[in-house]
Amino acid sequence: MSFSFVVIPDTQIMAKHHPESFAAMTRWIAEQAGPLRIRAVLHLGDVVDSGARSEREWELARNALGLIERRGIPLLIAPGNHDYDNLLANDRSLTMFNRFFGAHRYAGAEWFGGSFEEDRAENVYARLNVDGTPFLVLALEFGPRDEVLAWADDVLRRYPDHRAIVVTHCHMYIHGERSKPGDAHNPKTYPGAHGANDGEDLWQKCFRKHGNLIAVYSGHQVPAHVSYRIDRGDEGNLVFQSFQNWQEAPNGGDGRIRIVRFDIEGGTIGHSVFNPRTNRYETEDGFEVDIPFSETQQLSGRDWTTLRHPRL
């Protein structure tokens, strides 16, 4: 039997201008928790648009996302640059983020593993057992610092038998490559993001080293909506790296989400895009992709190390 994780990309424009779309998105997720067997919801950051300047946006976001938590579904959020109090103009202050979506949300949750800093929620991890398959999910800050990557290294090494997924706001760029110097909106260009690493740094310094890592999901970039690639890690494992973001589409994206469906027996992970406003799955180029669940599995004879969208 399959089960699903839901990936929510940047909700900032919905929080600022289209709260009805934000609420419709989370209401649909909550309603589909049973039919889709949703076992986790992962937010890629930029929950809001205005940092600490608009408490109203935070309240709207908490009300919407609270529907998911009240259904008992684990919800992890990786902060985006717009979630920082001063939008990273000066420093990494996250007062509002930790007030509305802080560590207090995880109190008593059996699945919660821990955080990089006590009582702070910008770098956290969860351990989930779904139908006998153990998963490790890490949510990392925008442009993670070296010390955060060292912590992530330790967590990933501690649970080698868990299939690991990382969510962070900026990893993939829009052309099927990881973010690197010269790309627009690189984390290193934000004055307050002291010690930031971009996507290529994350891969080289941390992600490629861990044989249990299967996927990395990120948002942040504009104006494209989807890009992805697969690379082999140092231990031969396939790592799917996916960017998705509809914030510049009408109505802040209409609440579009990525559905990640795991078919363990069939050996596949299927990705699709759902639009809650139109109540339909969308099939634009790059929106649907199936990948192997294990590096030992093959689909249609494809050499999965060459998978990239868009192709350069």
C-alpha positions as CSV (number, residue, x, y, z in Angstrom):
1,M,0.0,0.0,0.0
2,S,1.3,3.4,-0.9
3,F,1.6,6.5,1.3
4,S,2.4,10.1,0.7
5,F,4.4,13.1,1.9
6,V,3.2,16.6,0.8
7,V,5.7,19.3,-0.1
8,I,4.5,22.9,0.3
9,P,6.6,25.5,-1.5
10,D,6.7,29.2,-0.9
11,T,3.4,30.5,0.5
12,Q,4.5,34.1,1.0
13,I,2.2,35.7,-1.6
14,M,-0.8,33.8,-0.3
15,A,-0.1,34.8,3.3
16,K,0.1,38.5,2.2
17,H,-2.6,38.8,-0.5
18,H,-4.5,35.5,-0.9
19,P,-5.2,33.9,2.5
20,E,-8.2,32.1,1.0
21,S,-5.9,30.1,-1.3
22,F,-3.6,29.3,1.7
23,A,-6.6,28.1,3.7
24,A,-8.0,26.0,0.8
25,M,-4.6,24.4,0.3
26,T,-4.2,23.2,3.9
27,R,-7.9,22.2,4.1
28,W,-7.5,19.9,1.1
29,I,-4.3,18.4,2.7
30,A,-6.2,17.7,5.9
31,E,-9.2,16.2,4.1
32,Q,-6.9,14.0,2.0
33,A,-4.9,12.8,5.0
34,G,-6.8,9.5,5.0
35,P,-7.3,8.8,1.2
36,L,-3.7,9.6,0.3
37,R,-2.3,8.2,3.6
38,I,-0.3,11.5,4.2
39,R,2.4,10.8,6.7
40,A,4.2,14.1,6.7
41,V,4.0,17.6,5.4
42,L,7.2,19.5,4.6
43,H,7.2,23.3,4.1
44,L,10.1,24.7,2.0
45,G,10.1,28.1,3.6
46,D,9.0,31.7,2.9
47,V,5.9,30.9,4.9
48,V,5.2,34.7,4.9
49,D,6.4,37.6,2.9
50,S,7.2,40.4,5.3
51,G,9.3,39.0,8.1
52,A,8.6,40.6,11.4
53,R,6.9,43.6,9.8
54,S,3.5,41.9,9.5
55,E,2.2,39.8,12.4
56,R,-1.1,39.4,10.5
57,E,0.7,37.2,7.9
58,W,2.0,35.0,10.6
59,E,-1.4,34.6,12.2
60,L,-3.0,33.7,8.8
61,A,-0.2,31.2,8.2
62,R,-0.6,29.6,11.7
63,N,-4.3,29.4,11.3
64,A,-4.0,27.7,7.9
65,L,-1.2,25.3,8.8
66,G,-2.8,24.5,12.1
67,L,-5.4,22.4,10.2
68,I,-2.6,20.0,9.4
69,E,-1.3,19.8,12.9
70,R,-4.7,19.2,14.3
71,R,-5.0,16.2,12.1
72,G,-1.9,14.8,13.8
73,I,0.3,15.0,10.7
74,P,3.9,15.8,11.3
75,L,4.7,19.2,9.9
76,L,8.3,20.4,9.4
77,I,9.1,23.9,8.2
78,A,12.4,25.1,6.8
79,P,12.6,28.9,7.1
80,G,13.0,31.0,4.0
81,N,14.7,34.3,3.6
82,H,11.3,36.1,3.9
83,D,10.7,34.5,7.2
84,Y,13.7,36.1,8.9
85,D,12.7,39.2,10.9
86,N,14.7,41.7,8.7
87,L,14.6,39.5,5.6
88,L,18.4,38.9,6.2
89,A,19.2,42.5,5.6
90,N,21.2,42.6,8.9
91,D,21.3,39.2,10.6
92,R,19.6,35.8,11.0
93,S,17.0,36.9,13.6
94,L,13.9,34.6,13.5
95,T,11.9,35.9,16.4
96,M,8.5,35.7,14.6
97,F,9.2,32.3,13.1
98,N,10.1,30.8,16.5
99,R,7.1,32.5,18.1
100,F,4.6,31.1,15.7
101,F,6.3,27.9,14.5
102,G,8.9,27.3,17.1
103,A,10.1,24.3,19.1
104,H,7.0,24.4,21.3
105,R,5.1,22.8,18.5
106,Y,7.1,19.6,18.8
107,A,6.6,19.2,22.6
108,G,5.5,15.6,23.2
109,A,5.6,14.5,19.6
110,E,7.0,11.0,19.5
111,W,8.4,11.6,16.0
112,F,10.4,14.7,16.8
113,G,14.1,14.0,16.9
114,G,15.8,17.2,18.0
115,S,17.1,20.6,17.0
116,F,20.5,22.2,16.3
117,E,19.8,24.8,19.0
118,E,17.7,24.3,22.0
119,D,14.3,26.0,21.9
120,R,14.9,27.1,18.2
121,A,13.1,25.5,15.3
122,E,15.1,26.6,12.2
123,N,17.1,23.4,12.1
124,V,15.2,20.3,13.3
125,Y,14.8,16.7,12.4
126,A,12.1,14.0,12.7
127,R,12.1,10.2,12.7
128,L,9.1,8.5,11.2
129,N,8.3,4.8,10.8
130,V,5.8,4.3,8.0
131,D,4.6,0.8,7.3
132,G,7.9,-0.6,8.7
133,T,10.1,1.8,6.7
134,P,12.1,4.2,8.9
135,F,12.5,7.8,7.6
136,L,14.7,10.6,8.7
137,V,13.6,14.2,7.7
138,L,15.7,17.2,8.3
139,A,14.6,20.8,7.9
140,L,17.5,23.2,7.5
141,E,17.8,27.0,7.6
142,F,18.3,29.3,4.6
143,G,21.9,29.0,3.4
144,P,22.9,26.6,6.2
145,R,26.1,27.5,7.9
146,D,29.0,25.2,8.3
147,E,28.2,24.4,11.9
148,V,24.6,23.5,10.9
149,L,26.0,21.2,8.2
150,A,28.3,19.5,10.8
151,W,25.2,18.9,12.9
152,A,23.3,17.5,9.9
153,D,26.2,15.3,9.2
154,D,26.0,13.9,12.7
155,V,22.3,13.3,12.5
156,L,22.5,11.6,9.1
157,R,25.3,9.3,10.3
158,R,23.4,8.4,13.5
159,Y,20.6,6.8,11.6
160,P,22.1,5.0,8.6
161,D,19.2,2.6,8.4
162,H,16.7,5.5,7.9
163,R,15.8,6.8,4.4
164,A,16.7,10.4,4.7
165,I,15.0,13.5,3.2
166,V,16.3,17.1,3.5
167,V,14.2,20.2,3.0
168,T,15.8,23.6,2.8
169,H,14.7,26.8,1.2
170,C,17.5,27.1,-1.4
171,H,19.3,24.2,-3.0
172,M,18.3,23.7,-6.6
173,Y,18.3,26.5,-9.2
174,I,15.8,26.8,-12.1
175,H,18.0,25.2,-14.8
176,G,18.5,21.7,-13.4
177,E,21.6,22.7,-11.5
178,R,22.3,23.4,-7.9
179,S,22.5,27.1,-6.9
180,K,25.9,28.5,-7.3
181,P,27.7,31.9,-7.4
182,G,26.3,34.0,-10.1
183,D,22.8,32.7,-9.8
184,A,20.1,35.1,-8.8
185,H,19.1,35.1,-5.2
186,N,22.1,33.0,-4.1
187,P,22.1,32.8,-0.2
188,K,25.6,34.3,-0.1
189,T,24.3,37.6,-1.5
190,Y,22.1,38.3,1.5
191,P,24.0,40.6,3.9
192,G,22.5,39.1,7.0
193,A,23.0,35.4,6.0
194,H,26.4,35.2,7.7
195,G,28.3,32.0,6.7
196,A,25.7,31.0,4.2
197,N,26.3,28.0,1.9
198,D,24.5,27.7,-1.5
199,G,23.2,24.5,-3.1
200,E,26.5,23.4,-4.6
201,D,28.2,23.9,-1.2
202,L,25.5,21.8,0.5
203,W,26.0,18.9,-2.0
204,Q,29.8,19.0,-1.8
205,K,30.2,19.6,1.9
206,C,27.4,17.4,3.2
207,F,24.7,15.8,1.1
208,R,26.8,13.7,-1.2
209,K,28.5,11.9,1.7
210,H,25.5,10.1,3.1
211,G,24.4,6.8,1.7
212,N,21.0,7.0,3.3
213,L,20.0,10.3,1.7
214,I,17.3,9.8,-1.0
215,A,15.9,13.3,-1.7
216,V,16.4,17.1,-1.2
217,Y,13.5,19.5,-1.8
218,S,13.8,23.3,-2.0
219,G,11.9,26.4,-3.3
220,H,13.0,30.0,-3.3
221,Q,13.9,30.6,-7.0
222,V,11.8,32.4,-9.5
223,P,10.3,32.7,-12.1
224,A,10.3,29.1,-13.2
225,H,8.2,26.5,-11.3
226,V,10.0,23.2,-11.4
227,S,13.5,21.8,-11.9
228,Y,15.1,18.6,-10.7
229,R,18.1,16.3,-11.1
230,I,19.5,13.0,-9.8
231,D,23.1,12.5,-8.7
232,R,24.8,9.5,-7.2
233,G,26.2,10.1,-3.7
234,D,29.7,8.9,-2.7
235,E,28.2,5.5,-1.6
236,G,26.4,5.0,-4.9
237,N,23.0,6.0,-3.7
238,L,20.7,8.0,-6.0
239,V,19.7,11.4,-4.6
240,F,16.7,13.2,-6.1
241,Q,17.0,17.0,-5.9
242,S,13.9,19.0,-6.6
243,F,13.0,22.7,-6.9
244,Q,9.3,23.7,-6.9
245,N,7.8,27.2,-6.5
246,W,4.6,28.8,-7.9
247,Q,4.7,32.1,-6.0
248,E,4.7,34.2,-9.2
249,A,1.8,32.3,-10.7
250,P,-1.7,33.9,-10.3
251,N,-3.0,34.2,-6.8
252,G,0.4,33.4,-5.3
253,G,0.3,29.9,-6.9
254,D,-3.3,28.9,-6.1
255,G,-1.9,26.7,-3.3
256,R,-0.2,24.2,-5.6
257,I,1.7,21.5,-3.8
258,R,3.9,18.5,-4.6
259,I,2.5,15.1,-3.8
260,V,5.3,12.6,-3.1
261,R,3.8,9.1,-3.2
262,F,5.9,6.2,-2.0
263,D,5.2,2.7,-3.4
264,I,7.6,0.6,-1.4
265,E,6.6,-2.7,-2.9
266,G,6.7,-1.3,-6.5
267,G,10.0,0.4,-5.7
268,T,9.0,3.8,-6.9
269,I,8.6,7.4,-5.6
270,G,6.1,9.3,-7.7
271,H,5.9,13.1,-7.9
272,S,2.9,15.0,-9.0
273,V,1.5,18.5,-8.7
274,F,-2.0,19.3,-7.4
275,N,-3.9,22.6,-7.6
276,P,-6.5,22.9,-4.8
277,R,-8.3,25.8,-6.5
278,T,-9.1,23.8,-9.6
279,N,-9.2,20.5,-7.7
280,R,-7.1,18.7,-10.3
281,Y,-3.6,17.3,-10.8
282,E,-1.6,19.2,-13.4
283,T,0.6,17.7,-16.0
284,E,2.8,20.4,-17.4
285,D,6.4,19.7,-18.4
286,G,8.3,18.4,-15.4
287,F,5.4,18.2,-13.0
288,E,5.2,14.4,-13.1
289,V,8.3,12.3,-12.4
290,D,8.8,8.8,-11.1
291,I,12.1,7.8,-9.6
292,P,13.4,4.5,-8.1
293,F,13.0,4.1,-4.4
294,S,16.4,2.3,-4.2
295,E,19.6,2.7,-6.2
296,T,19.4,-1.1,-6.9
297,Q,16.0,-0.6,-8.7
298,Q,15.7,0.4,-12.3
299,L,12.7,1.8,-14.2
300,S,12.4,1.4,-18.0
301,G,16.1,0.7,-18.4
302,R,16.8,4.4,-17.8
303,D,20.3,5.6,-16.6
304,W,19.0,7.6,-13.7
305,T,22.2,9.4,-13.1
306,T,21.4,11.5,-16.2
307,L,17.9,12.6,-15.1
308,R,17.7,16.4,-15.2
309,H,15.0,18.9,-15.9
310,P,15.3,21.3,-17.6
311,R,18.1,19.8,-19.7
312,L,20.9,22.2,-20.3
